[in-house]
Amino acid sequence: MNSSLNAARRARELAETRDLVVDVLVVGLGATGAGAALDAASRGLSVAAIDAHDMAFGTSRWSSKMIHGGLRYLARGQVGVAYESAVERGHLLGRTAPHLVRAYPYLLPLVPEVSRRHAALVMTGYRLGDGLRAAARTPRHLLPGPSRISAARTLALASPLGSRGLRGALLSWDGRLADDARLVVTVARTAAAHGARILTRCRALELSGDGALVRDELGGDTFTIRARTVVNATGVWAAGLHPGIRLRPSRGTHLVLRPETLPGLTAGLHVPIPGESNRFALVLPQPDGRVHVGLTDEPADGPVPDVPQVPEEDVTFLLAVLNSVLEEPVRREDVAGTYAGLRPLLAAEGRSADLSRRHALLTRPDGLVTIVGGKLTTYRRMAEDAVDRAVSLGRLDAGRSRTAELPLVGAVPDGPGGGGNADGEGVRGAGRSLRRYGSEAGAVRALMAEDPWLAEPGPAGVTGAELVWAVRHEGALNVDDLLDRRTRVGLVPQDRAAALPLARAALAY
């Protein structure tokens, strides 16, 4: 089937779903829910996947955009979680999404506050992490190994660092997404290409093991979707549909700095958090020139909001950690935007920062399957486990998961030379369109020829053609979808306001 998602397809498939009994109903279209829809559909099962809002509306768009090997979990002795992360990272880098995920360098500056003993321990951890890479069979050309570099080389890669007392840096590599929300949309589109019905703006009011009472948030009417099995993949909102689940959401906050704030920063930074032996703040240059600084790990008690707010103390904390290694401090007014996501951690004793990121499957007596915990890197494995459980409970006729080897929409071959695509351009180091669209980049560029305004870059470099493509093929239904999820213009309120006319024009085009 066609992978394109749009308003017309939504209306048609929403009408069809009312008259069907699907094999699998997935509730929630974050990374895990979209992954479950793809996993089930690629096994030949009939699938409907719904979300009260939009694809990637919740936690999946608020990450650090890292696809990592679980080094932090290895340091805590959680070898299974770390190995699983390394395996899933390898799948994304090498086969399923090489256009969206690539290796990226990170520096741990060896400033006076980092003792030689601490540096040696961190490097040991990096080498153990590289051992996990080898165990996961991720080729070296996809993910280089760690090394120590000189102070001069460090400043060449990260000139904003302070030079006084700098002994060099530890250089490591990990996987990096250009855009976490784009990964979710791409997974959902791939599921649609295998026949899954992807239905946004459909809110589950009640769930059972054989279906859901659903309200169409656009049309306003309420109806039932019948299913042989149901997977609840709503993350931090899971307890609202599966009473009895105990979660301890943890808030991860990021700052968004303007492109001119840290000139000369061409690698990410791991900045040690004072008083913590294996926790670091991350400084993450983005493809659009902005820089993200994160992240906190604080308990988030009380009702779960649709969009978490960032408290000022998180901003103060992150700026203090960042400025501890810079020559010139970043000021509060340099922060152009902020965002926060809530991790759906299972309740347990201890600090939220210390809780396990292992996912869990919970089954209700009526057969409802709920998947919670985990992290973005392991979304595919979480989805596979959830569908395995649903297939077993529902006694569905389905084979084993195929998604570890199934390329996502836009994926192009990768290799030592940096990959390629239908246009003959290398993906590694290529321009914006290739980083975001892979093999579909040519079609997006072709749109620019339809009308001059489609080729003009707007805020954060977003063009009208990208927005029109999102309306025609990526299921964007309004300006929020376009600016906050299909692109990330909305992370900076000033840029968002400037881009509104362009988004409205794309919807009307």
Summary of the structure (lengths in Angstrom):
residues: 509
radius of gyration: 22.1
end to end distance: 25.1
largest distance: 69.7
contacts: 1814
relative contact order: 0.17
helix: 39%
strand: 22%
